[in-house]
Amino acid sequence: MEHLFYAPDIASDPELPEEESQHCVRVLRLRNGNAVTVTDGKGFLYRAILTDAHPKRCRVGITEKLSANTSCRFDIHIAISPTKNMDRMEWFVEKATEIGISEITCLRCRYSERRETKLQRLYRIAISAMKQSQKTVLPKINETVDFQEFVAQPREGCKMIGHCTESEKNLMKEIYKPGENAVILIGPEGDFSPEEIKAAISAGFSPVSLGESRLRTETAALVACHTIHVLNQ
């Protein structure tokens, strides 16, 4: 594949964003006539030729639009309480994007160590990971919401909650059906509160086990994401 760039509006405006244009011209030193591949982050690839290699606004001529060949016919939505150390949260976003994830929501829970999150940084990391891994879908990253507000909203697909409290839980393979959308709740290092677990179960979320080890928040979220992909193979 040629150099991959991200331009969300490429279908209607064949121009690369400033940051992508700068990378194209000043880092890769591409010039007019060079071939590039652009993704819109919505599952499509556009083969194109540089027509105006400008460091702030590269114009391209689209030669072909392709629907990416992907076996992912399901959505994965991870709702996670952001870690106190943002490096760990950034690691999760990067790796989940590489594996394949549709949506990430930051949860404000009773024991959350971080109440707010700078989404722009996470968004930039997701773009970089999407391009590096040759993915064509950029995950949606939502603003931080209160846990109770999130679980009260209607959700399609298999709804699950991973928590550390000693109680009856199922393995994900026992309740998830391949092809289904998946919504998975992952709590903070201090876990969900008993009230939050009860509220989630009342809203239709099934308690699931992510294995015998006690996992860090970001590790648990990535294990959940990967497990859904494995179950769909």
Salt bridges, closest charged atoms under 4 A:
GLU2 OE1 - ARG47 NH1 2.82
ASP13 OD1 - ARG59 NH1 2.99
GLU15 OE1 - ARG59 NH1 3.21
GLU19 OE1 - ARG124 NH1 3.11
GLU20 OE2 - LYS131 NZ 2.62
GLU90 OE2 - ARG121 NE 3.34
GLU94 OE1 - LYS95 NZ 3.22
GLU98 OE2 - LYS95 NZ 3.79
GLU103 OE1 - HIS77 ND1 3.68
GLU116 OE2 - ARG108 NH2 2.88
ASP146 OD1 - ARG108 NH1 2.58
GLU189 OE2 - ARG88 NH2 2.69
GLU195 OE1 - ARG110 NH1 3.38
GLU218 OE2 - ARG88 NE 3.12
